[in-house]
Amino acid sequence: MNIVFVYGHMFNVQTWTRACAMLREDGIELVLFSQQQSAEKAMAFVENKSVDIFIGQFFHDLPCYAELLECSEKASMRVGLGWDMLPGFSTFSEEQVARFNQYLAKISVDNYVNGIKYLAACAGIDLAYNEPLPVQTHGLYHPEAPGLFSNAAGYHDWFVSRSGRGQGPVIGIPCYYGQIAEKNHDDIDAVIRAIESNGMIPLCVYSEGAQDAAVPLPERYPWLPYFKESAVSVSMGLSAIVNLMAGRLLSTPEDAFILQDLNVPVFQMVRLYHQSPDEWAKDSGGLGSGSLGMVYGLAQPEMAGVIEPTMTAGTIPKHDAAMDINIRRYVPVAERIDHLCKRLGRWIQLQTLPNSQKRVTIVLNNNPCKGAEATLGLAAGLDTFESLARFIRALKDAGYHVGDAPENGKAILDLFLERKAISEFRWTTVDEIVRKGGVLHRVDRVEYERMLECLPQAAKERILDDWGDFPGEGMVYRENGEPVLLVTGLIFGNLKLMIQPKRGCYGAKCNGEVCRILHDPELSPPHHWLAVYNYIQKTSDVVVHFGAHGALEFLPGKRAALSDGCFPEISLGDMPNVYLYVMDVSGDGIVAKRRGRAVMVDHLTPVHRPAVMDDDILALERLAEEYQSARDNKETKREAVVKDKMIPLMKSQNFVDATYGGEDFDEEAGLLARRIAQIRRTLAPSGMHVLGTHPDPDGIATMLSTILIKPTHEQPTLEKIAAVSGRTANNPFDDAKEVIRSVINDEPGAVSDSAEAELSKDFALWCRDIGGRINMSTREIPQLLRALNGEYIEPGLSGSLCLGKTQTLPTGRNFFTTDVQALPTRAAFEVGRELADNLIRKYIREENRFPESVGISLWSIDAFKSDGEMFCQILHLMGMRPVWDAAGRVSKIEAVPIEALSLLVDEKTISPRPRIDVVIQTSGILRDMVPHFADLVDEAAVLASRLDESHELNFIRKHTDERLAELKKELGEKVTESKMGRMASFRVFSSAPGTYGIGVGLALDASAWESEADLAETYVNWGGYAYGSDRAGDFSRISGQKARRLYAGNLKTIDVTYMRQYSPEYDLVDCGCYAGYLGGMSVAVKAVAGKSARVYWADTNAVGDLSVRDLKDDIEISVKAKLLNKNWIENQKKHGYKGAGGVSGRVNNLFKWSATTGKVEKCVFDKIVETYIRDRENLDWLRTENPYALEELTRRLLEAESRGLWEAFPDMLDDVRHAALLIEGDMEEIMGNVNEEFQGGKVDVLTAGDVDKWEPEWRLAFDK
């Protein structure tokens, strides 16, 4: 009897091959075929053999689905398995199929054999078979044990009798029953043996993994009772869990309470199913192609609060000649498993070491590019030093030896600056650091080379190639004639406070020569960095990185599943890393978890609310309303009076030019109203968050009101809430806030019964629930202390509270992100369609034609915060759409028929409208953490390039054909036409694998440019690496192919550069990266194409405005809402040094926008001078709280003027120069007498032409 079994996904092939051998003895020939690997062989077999029974378990998304269905009809009988088989496929009765499935329910060779015999009997063969046998799918396993164990006590007795060791830390190891049954457990064996050889007791529990959420506890988690029992059987109990199961450890994140009860850290082991260990070692990505390894090895386990993802095993296919199939064998990576055991030991030590003996190092962030001295304690949304002081007090109360550490934030900051316990920079030299007492340790040649010799050879060679022999050039001090590297910081008992060292530059200056990472983004960290982190490793039991975010997690190396040669691993060694992180910076935080092995403890954001406008703008708003009223009522005289009052105010607030005389006033008044509305919608922070505190009742009510700006189906709108307040302030936000505050405070009669019924039944409950969870931010410091004790930190979703993601509360959790494989959503596609149409409409109105190509910077935040709306905008521009499968995931991209593409512009429908070409520069985080977005855009570009459509209706094909012609002319017969076609279709670009950023910001910070061409060259050299899907036609995956000339060719065709603000909390002036990416693309287009592209911007504000606007307008809106806003300035002043740094950083970002796009008006810079230089109170505040920030601010203004970016009035320029000289005198007085050279406030313009070591691979001249 011949039976064919075609399977789609099977993890128990070895059990089936054993069943095949046993069945052969009874005259049944069972032949297995993989749909993925051998569908055509299966069809040939059926064609050439008489098949009695065809068993089908295949899937639409795997090869030959339809062909296999047709082929199966040649068999006498059929049975279908799995959810993707068509109804009616089976010729057996429903009862027979159900019975057969009982045999297959658990992995068991005996049941498989009897199940096939049962089918044969049903088909009329006279054959005996047995009923399905019960299968024990959970228990305890050890490779040296004679059998399996059903309880922890029995296992413990055996372990003691064998090892003579009955005490010690127990390490729980959940693994799959299938691996044990399949006898494919070399990786499990390696983990068990390594744990045991390192003095710990392995407790390996096999099971089928998490059951459905409907299954009651403890049956839902078969491994749980064994771990609980171990606490009774073994004196030390459970100390950690090493999870060898992929996918979801917990059925739902809400089940994390079971891990909270165990209260031990859970380490995640990563197994690669399509790569051997050797292939992994060579792979820059670390997880192979595609996204499945990311999802099942990282993203889904993270929802259970796992930490430190560690490469465990690769897969080597072993060919079974008898069955002619490949069987996967898991091959352990011994070095990574051994490294895991060392880290386990360090975490367990935290559980047992008395707090008084724990050595804690807290590393504060620093951004030297924005001024090393001006940005100590950089942390998004956090008042760093006040938060640090609170944490130190908590450490002291918990029994840590913190000596005489200051308990006041400003005192800590002052010590750093007084001792210059920082890195050398413009106003800090190494001799000053030594003289003032900022040195913790001196690293000599012997100590450094001892460390260097322990590194993998390739890493060691790379460091020496990049930086030369010890000591290199940064933080070098000569002591008795010999060079030493200075490790700086403050020490108090067992507590060290340090500033993160510089990652890619050196010296007491900032220019194009010393900014080495600008020359080479793949640059290894310098000798000083490695010496500092080696010192931290040797002198600390745990390191706490304090605030979002630092540079460690962005060092060169694999994107995930790191090796011992990746620089984040080299920096950390086996040291536990705890990371305090803001709750809403999801992408960067996930990088820290996966590449920096960080145990996250998230903290609350500042309170955000719509900007509180200055009195002058409020007055102008009232006049605008009065003017409109006068026009509506045809009160000509009042209209003229109001107009005369408005014009001076409009000039003083820079809504019109200073020479404006009132022409086209109705149009200007309408534009004014829209801009004031935009300012009112712009969210601004009310200060910064202080760790472990919660907002006052008014602040909590403000946060809830901000959440409700974006309408939801569950809660009433702000307008509806305001309507029941009885207030007449004509400000729905503030009126609603008062109602919410009253509800939270449970004030009697706050909301009448009738009003409460009108709002919603659950409105008050919602307010109190979310308000209560915000209040739980008081647990942030206790959670940090728990992490220092080696305890479990429960998981929580990361995201924007301002966008309504209340699941992110409470804070103090180990955050994870949404399942990116479930993105984009259908709702996101609808938003993306409207955004795309609005962009095209705007361009048509301005240029009277369609844009042929749009350049877009796509970041991971689009996935993490807006569900892929901008990604969908890209697809709709291209005339493409996602195809969702039954599970709601995008399985592929399809073309919208050209005749179905249309656009309504000014009441006229254009149909068909052409497919717009799109050139993408992705962030490194999106490339690494949301790779399927990049893949799908690439697939869309290839698909569109192959459509049989005219160039007039398909700009994508037009540009691909043009590039292909250029490539043929350039390359001739050196490259196949197929490969050239692939290259011509490249549309997705990013930085080199293992690197992050675009370089333009660095060039601007270091003043390392003379012309726009210099910035363009930096942009293309950093971002000119192509990425592509292996599903895009008949091509292999493109993983960072150098393609700078092709990228430059793409830039030439761009008509519009565009970006969208992904989050309402951080706008285009808050974040300098926007200027680096969008500004960098804009200046590159201008340099390469010889003409400027339109520069457009959209935002993700809380009211869901989907308009697309000129970048210039949004810059001015942001400046009015924050930098020039008196209320915002007063909130910054509450935070002293950090607040002043925030002012300086935003002015720096304005400089970047001006340099790259020319979109910052003269009046904006004028207003900055009036607000921060001429206003004596503000000037004195900056000078007192953060003189380094004031120096940065004045230097950037003077540089803007010298480069022609700001045409300053002579008297205004004199004022800036005077302030610069004033602060320079302050700086020199602070420094005292120094012997070393330092740059101070000078601007040294050094470009690639001036620096020997800076050799760009692509120059603009190549394409001229």
Secondary structure by P-SEA (a helix, b strand, c coil): cbbbbbbcccccaaaaaaaaaaaaaaccbbbbbbccccaaaaaaaaacccccbbbbbccccccaaaaaaaaacccccccccccccccccccccaaaaaaaaaaaccccaaaaaaaaaaaaaaaccbbbbbcccccccbbbbbcccccccccaaaaaaaaaaaccccccbbbbbbbbaaaaaacccaaaaaaaaaaaaaccccccccccccccccccccccccaaaaaaaaaaaccccccccccccccccccccccaaaaaaacbbbbbbbbbccccaaaaaaccccccccccccccccaaaaaaccccccccbbbbbbbcccccbbbbbbbbaaaaaaaaaaaaaaaaaaaccccccbbbbbbbbbccccccccccccccccccaaaaaaaaaaaaaaccccccccccaaaaaaaaaaaccccccccccaaaaaaaccccccccaaaaaaaaaaccaaaaaaaaaacccccccccccccccbbbbbbbbbbcccbbbbccccccccccccccccccccccccccccaaaaaaaaaaaacccbbbbcccccccccccccccccccccaaaaacccbbbbbbccccccaaaaaaaaccccccccccccccccccccaaaaaaaaaaaaaaaaaaacaaaaaaaaaaaaaaaaaaaccccccccccaaaaaaaaaaaaaaaaaabbbbcccccccccccaaaaaaaaaaaacccccccccaaaaaaacccccccaaaaaaaaaaaaaacccccccaaaaaaaccaaaaaaaaaaaaaacccaaaaaaaaaaabbbbbbbbbcccccccccccccccccccccccccccaaaaaaaaaaaaaaaaaaaaaccccccbbbbbbcccccccccaaaaaaaaaaacbbbbbccccccccccccccccbbbbccccccccccbbbbbbbccccccccaaaaaaaaaaaaaaaaaccccccccaaaaaaaaaaaaaaaaccccccaaaaaaaaacccccccccccccaaaaaaaacccccaaaaaaaaaaaccbbbbbccccccccccccccaaaaaaaaaacccccccccccccccccccccccaaaaaaaaaaaaaccccbbbbbbbccccccbbbbaaaaaaaaaaaccccaaaaaaaaaaaaaaaaaaaaaaaaaaaaaaccccccaaaaaaaaaccccaaaaaaaaaaccaaaaaaaaaaaaaaaaaccccccaaaaaaaaaaaaaaaaaaaaaaccccccccccbbbbbcccccccccccccccccc
